[in-house]
């Protein structure tokens, strides 16, 4: 340090870093407090039962009756899905999976399922397979 140079309160590079952090915290606090109650995130209510939801629920039901469920390979969508207009769906599909001998076989299935809201589904008839 030269003549007349004084260090105030030991603030060097570390002091400037601390001051920057305090300033950043103040700005963040101001932004947070300026939010209105309308900015809060709301959770949407579950949608009505859909064909996609019915297919996913049926896949889980089918997977439960397979000999080797971990090998199940379902297509992207059902072969056919028919709504009844009251939240129930008849879903036709197929799955490729291993049988008891380890061979991959294709099994066709039919599922009649009822949407009960909130992502819950009830199987109306047992899974029918070919």
Residue, then its C-alpha position, 0 to 999 in steps of 0.5 A: x500500500x502506498x501513502x494515503x492508501x487505507x483499507x476500510x474495514x478490511x474490504x478487499x476482493x472478498x468484501x466486494x463479493x460479499x456486497x454483491x451477494x447482499x445486493x443480489x439477495x435484496x433484489x431477489x427479495x423485492x421481486x418475490x414481494x412484488x408478486x401478487x396472489x394471482x401469480x401463485x401456481x394452481x393445480x388443474x383439476x383432472x380432465x375427464x377420462x380419455x382414450x389415452x388414459x384408458x389405454x395406459x390403464x389397460x396396459x397396466x392391467x394386461x401387464x399384470x396377467x403376463x408370464x413375463x411382464x418386464x418383457x412387455x412391448x406395447x405399441x404407441x397406441x391401441x389397435x382400437x379404442x371406443x368410448x361409450x360416452x359415459x367415461x367407459x372405454x372398450x380398448x383393443x390392443x396387442x403386446x409382444x412379450x416372452x412366454x414361459x419358455x422365453x420365446x417372444x409372442x404377440x398376444x391380442x387383448x380386449x379391455x373394458x374399463x371405466x374412468x372414475x376421475x382423478x386418474x383412477x380407473x376400474x376394470x369392468x371385465x377381466x382382460x380377454x386375451x387370444 
